[in-house]
């Protein structure tokens, strides 16, 4: 089964990432990759309590990494593999501009 992750920065700047089902990371591996990227990119928790949900990490990483990171096919594939694995969904839409995640 293939997974598709669409990352939207604006109506004219979108990335459609396809991942083969065998490439999707396990839940634990996906969480670890997201945790590492969240720290690496100095992402800030969105909530005053400091609690960071998986959705917050996915949105935060995309926002801070920006379109430049998604222009790198290897990094974009890793992001898609981790996002799909963390949420166990075949179709995801990460709308950075609206700060929404839907599936």
PyMOL commands that set and color helices and strands:
alter all, ss='L'
color gray80, all
select helices_A, chain A and resi 21-23+27-40+54-70+73-87
alter helices_A, ss='H'
color red, helices_A
select strands_A, chain A and resi 3-10+13-19+91-95+100-102
alter strands_A, ss='S'
color yellow, strands_A
deselect
rebuild
show_as cartoon
